[in-house]
Amino acid sequence: VHNGDPMTDPDYDNGMAPYISGYPSGLVDRGVDIDPGNFKQDFLQRIVVNPNGIITNGAELNGNILKVSLTVNIQNSLSGNYKLACVLVEDSVTGTATSYYQSNSYSGGASGSLIDVDGTDWANMPSNVPASQMIYRHVARSVAPGFMGESLTSNTFITGDTETICFEFTLDPSWNQSQIHIVGMFIDDNNQIDNASSSDITTATNTGLNPSCATTSIGIELNGPDIINIYPNPANDK
């Protein structure tokens, strides 16, 4: 989630703000504010917790209109205000403008160490990393319907229940669709992430949009005097 650069999504940025003390910060499943260097430790603690719901992503792409269905399958009986949110993230984002430079709080090591997945030690990078050296991973492009998600239709569920919520996005032409992932988030009664899903657009479209999210046209046959009345009758031009 970005702040103060061309990759910022205001809905996501503003939604994160009450949870963190500033950037760079990290949340795992929307838990407590941590340094991004602690992601691994927090992730390993959370990944062993059995989820209450498993999400299936479905999609339909027409031009730059992406329709998404998130279907959650309930694993345990539960109650409360559970929600679903859908996020689009784009991997391997680059830019050439100075606004794509990266402020690096770890430069020099005074703020601790942050070792990237490719082995880069950010303590050895400059405090303002040039855009030419930056490849931004998994940039949050949009969150729908908002940071807090959309409530499911019921507050009580039993094992085996399913529920689907539909979302629609307009893809920016500058985004690389082959690098877009659809991320579903099952949000619990404490507004933490119970479980998530992730699939690229091709995989989601192969799964298919849930039929409940399909746009349908209903034809109404007007074939009798009792179906429709015109007033005044006879009518002239109106």
C-alpha positions as CSV (number, residue, x, y, z in Angstrom):
1,V,0.0,0.0,0.0
2,H,1.6,3.2,-1.1
3,N,1.5,6.7,0.2
4,G,2.5,10.0,-1.5
5,D,3.5,8.6,-4.9
6,P,1.9,7.8,-8.2
7,M,1.0,4.3,-7.0
8,T,-1.1,5.5,-4.1
9,D,-4.7,4.2,-3.9
10,P,-6.5,6.8,-1.7
11,D,-9.1,4.3,-0.4
12,Y,-6.4,1.8,0.7
13,D,-4.0,4.5,2.0
14,N,-6.7,6.2,4.1
15,G,-8.0,2.8,5.3
16,M,-4.5,1.9,6.5
17,A,-3.8,5.2,8.3
18,P,-5.6,4.5,11.6
19,Y,-3.7,1.1,11.9
20,I,-0.2,2.4,11.5
21,S,2.1,5.1,12.9
22,G,3.5,6.0,9.5
23,Y,5.4,4.5,6.6
24,P,7.2,2.1,6.4
25,S,4.9,0.0,8.6
26,G,3.5,-3.5,8.3
27,L,0.4,-5.4,9.2
28,V,-0.1,-9.1,9.1
29,D,-3.8,-10.0,8.8
30,R,-4.5,-6.4,10.1
31,G,-2.9,-7.2,13.4
32,V,-0.7,-4.8,15.4
33,D,1.6,-2.3,13.6
34,I,5.0,-3.9,13.1
35,D,8.3,-3.1,11.3
36,P,8.3,-4.8,7.8
37,G,11.4,-6.6,8.9
38,N,9.2,-8.7,11.2
39,F,6.8,-9.9,8.5
40,K,8.3,-13.4,8.5
41,Q,7.9,-14.0,12.3
42,D,4.3,-12.7,12.3
43,F,3.4,-14.6,9.2
44,L,4.7,-17.9,10.5
45,Q,2.5,-17.4,13.6
46,R,-0.6,-16.7,11.6
47,I,-0.3,-19.2,8.8
48,V,-0.8,-22.2,11.2
49,V,-4.2,-20.8,12.4
50,N,-7.0,-22.8,10.8
51,P,-9.3,-20.4,8.8
52,N,-13.1,-20.1,9.2
53,G,-13.6,-19.6,5.5
54,I,-11.9,-20.5,2.2
55,I,-12.4,-18.2,-0.8
56,T,-12.7,-19.1,-4.5
57,N,-12.0,-16.3,-7.0
58,G,-14.0,-16.1,-10.2
59,A,-13.8,-13.5,-12.9
60,E,-15.0,-12.2,-16.2
61,L,-12.9,-9.7,-18.3
62,N,-14.5,-7.6,-21.0
63,G,-12.0,-5.0,-22.4
64,N,-10.9,-3.1,-19.3
65,I,-13.9,-4.1,-17.2
66,L,-13.1,-6.8,-14.7
67,K,-16.0,-8.5,-12.9
68,V,-15.0,-10.6,-9.9
69,S,-16.9,-13.0,-7.7
70,L,-15.6,-14.0,-4.3
71,T,-17.3,-17.1,-2.9
72,V,-16.5,-18.0,0.7
73,N,-17.0,-21.6,1.9
74,I,-17.6,-21.6,5.6
75,Q,-15.4,-24.2,7.5
76,N,-16.7,-23.8,11.0
77,S,-19.9,-22.6,12.6
78,L,-19.6,-19.0,13.5
79,S,-21.5,-15.8,14.1
80,G,-20.7,-12.1,13.8
81,N,-20.3,-9.4,11.2
82,Y,-18.1,-11.2,8.7
83,K,-17.1,-9.4,5.4
84,L,-15.4,-9.8,2.1
85,A,-13.1,-7.4,0.4
86,C,-11.5,-7.6,-3.0
87,V,-8.1,-6.1,-3.9
88,L,-6.3,-5.8,-7.2
89,V,-2.5,-5.9,-6.9
90,E,0.1,-5.5,-9.7
91,D,3.5,-7.0,-9.5
92,S,6.8,-5.7,-11.0
93,V,5.7,-2.0,-11.3
94,T,8.4,0.4,-12.5
95,G,8.5,4.1,-13.4
96,T,11.1,6.6,-14.7
97,A,9.9,9.8,-13.1
98,T,11.5,11.1,-9.9
99,S,8.1,10.4,-8.1
100,Y,9.0,6.7,-8.5
101,Y,12.1,7.1,-6.3
102,Q,11.8,5.2,-3.0
103,S,12.4,6.8,0.3
104,N,14.5,4.3,2.3
105,S,14.3,4.6,6.1
106,Y,16.7,1.7,6.5
107,S,19.6,3.4,4.8
108,G,22.7,3.3,6.9
109,G,21.3,0.7,9.4
110,A,20.2,3.1,12.1
111,S,16.6,2.0,11.8
112,G,17.5,-1.7,11.8
113,S,17.9,-4.2,9.0
114,L,15.6,-5.2,6.2
115,I,16.6,-8.0,3.9
116,D,14.6,-8.3,0.7
117,V,13.4,-11.5,-0.8
118,D,16.2,-11.2,-3.4
119,G,18.9,-10.8,-0.7
120,T,19.2,-7.0,-0.9
121,D,20.0,-5.4,2.4
122,W,18.2,-2.1,2.4
123,A,20.7,-0.8,4.9
124,N,23.2,-0.7,2.1
125,M,20.9,1.2,-0.3
126,P,20.8,5.1,-0.4
127,S,18.2,7.0,1.5
128,N,16.5,8.0,-1.8
129,V,16.7,5.0,-4.1
130,P,16.6,6.0,-7.8
131,A,13.6,4.8,-9.9
132,S,16.0,2.9,-12.1
133,Q,16.8,0.6,-9.2
134,M,13.2,0.1,-8.1
135,I,10.9,-2.8,-9.0
136,Y,7.7,-2.5,-6.9
137,R,6.2,-5.8,-6.0
138,H,2.5,-6.4,-5.4
139,V,1.3,-2.8,-5.5
140,A,-2.2,-2.4,-4.2
141,R,-4.1,-0.8,-7.1
142,S,-7.7,-0.9,-5.8
143,V,-9.7,-2.2,-2.9
144,A,-13.4,-2.8,-3.2
145,P,-15.9,-1.9,-2.0
146,G,-13.6,-0.3,0.5
147,F,-11.0,-1.0,3.2
148,M,-13.5,-2.6,5.6
149,G,-15.2,-4.8,3.0
150,E,-18.8,-5.7,2.4
151,S,-20.8,-7.5,5.0
152,L,-22.2,-11.0,4.3
153,T,-26.0,-11.3,4.2
154,S,-26.2,-13.3,7.4
155,N,-24.6,-13.1,10.9
156,T,-24.7,-16.8,11.6
157,F,-23.2,-19.6,9.5
158,I,-22.7,-23.4,9.8
159,T,-20.1,-25.6,8.3
160,G,-20.6,-25.9,4.5
161,D,-22.5,-22.6,4.0
162,T,-21.4,-20.5,1.1
163,E,-21.9,-16.9,0.1
164,T,-20.8,-14.9,-2.9
165,I,-20.2,-11.2,-3.2
166,C,-19.7,-9.5,-6.6
167,F,-17.2,-6.7,-7.5
168,E,-16.4,-4.7,-10.6
169,F,-13.2,-2.9,-11.5
170,T,-12.2,-0.6,-14.3
171,L,-8.6,-1.5,-15.2
172,D,-6.3,1.4,-15.8
173,P,-4.8,1.0,-19.3
174,S,-1.3,1.7,-17.8
175,W,-1.6,-1.5,-15.7
176,N,0.0,-4.7,-16.9
177,Q,-2.9,-7.1,-16.8
178,S,-0.6,-10.1,-17.0
179,Q,0.9,-8.9,-13.6
180,I,-2.5,-8.3,-11.9
181,H,-3.6,-10.6,-9.1
182,I,-7.1,-10.7,-7.6
183,V,-6.9,-11.0,-3.8
184,G,-9.9,-11.9,-1.8
185,M,-10.0,-11.2,2.0
186,F,-12.4,-12.8,4.5
187,I,-12.6,-10.3,7.3
188,D,-13.7,-11.4,10.7
189,D,-15.8,-9.8,13.4
190,N,-12.7,-8.0,14.8
191,N,-11.9,-6.6,11.4
192,Q,-8.9,-8.8,11.1
193,I,-8.2,-11.1,8.1
194,D,-9.4,-14.6,8.7
195,N,-8.2,-15.9,5.4
196,A,-7.3,-14.7,1.9
197,S,-7.1,-15.9,-1.7
198,S,-5.0,-14.9,-4.7
199,S,-5.2,-15.7,-8.4
200,D,-4.1,-14.1,-11.6
201,I,-6.8,-12.9,-14.0
202,T,-6.4,-15.8,-16.3
203,T,-6.9,-18.4,-13.6
204,A,-9.9,-16.5,-12.2
205,T,-11.5,-16.2,-15.6
206,N,-10.9,-19.9,-16.2
207,T,-12.7,-20.6,-13.0
208,G,-15.5,-18.4,-14.2
209,L,-17.7,-15.7,-12.7
210,N,-20.2,-17.0,-10.2
211,P,-23.5,-17.2,-12.0
212,S,-25.1,-15.0,-9.3
213,C,-22.8,-12.1,-10.5
214,A,-23.7,-12.4,-14.2
215,T,-25.5,-9.5,-15.8
216,T,-28.9,-10.7,-17.1
217,S,-31.5,-9.1,-19.3
218,I,-35.1,-9.8,-18.6
219,G,-37.6,-9.5,-21.4
220,I,-41.2,-8.5,-20.5
221,E,-43.9,-9.4,-23.0
222,L,-46.6,-6.8,-23.2
223,N,-49.4,-8.7,-24.9
224,G,-52.7,-7.7,-23.4
225,P,-54.9,-4.7,-22.5
226,D,-54.5,-5.5,-18.8
227,I,-50.7,-5.4,-18.9
228,I,-50.2,-1.8,-19.8
229,N,-52.5,1.2,-19.9
230,I,-52.0,4.5,-21.7
231,Y,-53.5,7.6,-20.2
232,P,-55.0,9.8,-21.6
233,N,-56.6,7.5,-24.1
234,P,-56.8,8.3,-26.9
235,A,-53.3,9.9,-26.7
236,N,-52.0,12.4,-29.1
237,D,-48.3,13.1,-28.9
238,K,-47.5,12.2,-25.3
